């Protein structure tokens, strides 16, 4: 948990959480979300923040694809 003692990492986590909430409420598009996270990673320029942002992009990408598959299954479509 020493990583969370870094002020930049804590701030980045707060921003990423806010961006994710905006994305879940469809206030921003996937592309806007990714752009915000990329800009955040570029602004802090630390390995920890860059890694965090990269992981979030990958997770949200997988989550979106999983949601699409689940929706297709519920609608009775072949995936």
C-alpha atoms as one frame of an Amber mdcrd trajectory, in Angstrom:
protein
   0.000   0.000   0.000   3.048   2.231  -0.119   1.990   3.086  -3.640  -1.071
   4.917  -2.337   1.137   7.153  -0.210   2.241   8.829  -3.447   0.081  11.942
  -3.892   0.150  11.602  -7.686  -1.142   8.048  -7.555  -3.939   8.965  -5.149
  -4.961  11.866  -7.359  -4.834   9.666 -10.458  -7.010   7.036  -8.770  -9.546
   9.734  -7.880  -9.611  11.049 -11.449  -9.872   7.556 -12.947 -12.742   6.712
 -10.623 -14.521   9.904 -11.645 -13.938   9.191 -15.355 -15.227   5.629 -14.929
 -18.391   6.885 -13.249 -18.928   9.363 -16.080 -18.488   6.536 -18.594 -20.914
   4.237 -16.766 -23.542   7.002 -16.802 -22.916   7.504 -20.556 -21.878  11.113
 -19.970 -18.802  10.451 -22.112 -18.045   7.997 -24.922 -15.490   5.193 -24.827
 -13.124   7.245 -26.950 -13.463  10.266 -24.655 -12.840   8.038 -21.643  -9.693
   6.585 -23.176  -8.458  10.044 -24.169  -8.953  11.352 -20.620  -7.085   8.407
 -19.137  -4.252   8.734 -21.682  -3.949  12.445 -20.893  -3.888  11.673 -17.188
  -1.058   9.198 -17.701   0.853  11.758 -19.762   0.328  14.494 -17.177   1.811
  12.566 -14.253   4.554  10.748 -16.181   5.220   8.211 -13.440   5.405   4.471
 -13.981   2.754   3.765 -11.354   0.189   6.143 -12.842   0.926   4.980 -16.388
   0.469   1.357 -15.329  -2.751   2.176 -13.478  -4.159   3.985 -16.505  -3.180
   1.170 -18.849  -4.839  -1.415 -16.639  -8.019   0.652 -16.465  -8.206   0.927
 -20.252  -7.770  -2.838 -20.616 -10.311  -3.623 -17.890 -12.944  -1.308 -19.334
 -12.354  -2.742 -22.797 -12.911  -6.270 -21.521 -15.885  -5.143 -19.458 -17.505
  -3.517 -22.485 -16.985  -6.640 -24.606 -18.332  -8.878 -21.824 -21.399  -6.644
 -21.504 -21.978  -6.901 -25.263 -21.715 -10.700 -25.152 -24.077 -10.903 -22.179
 -26.583  -8.623 -23.894 -26.474 -10.758 -27.044 -26.988 -13.922 -24.970 -29.978
 -12.392 -23.191 -31.486 -11.376 -26.522 -31.042 -14.942 -27.767 -28.472 -14.124
 -30.434 -25.608 -16.448 -31.260 -22.272 -15.053 -30.098
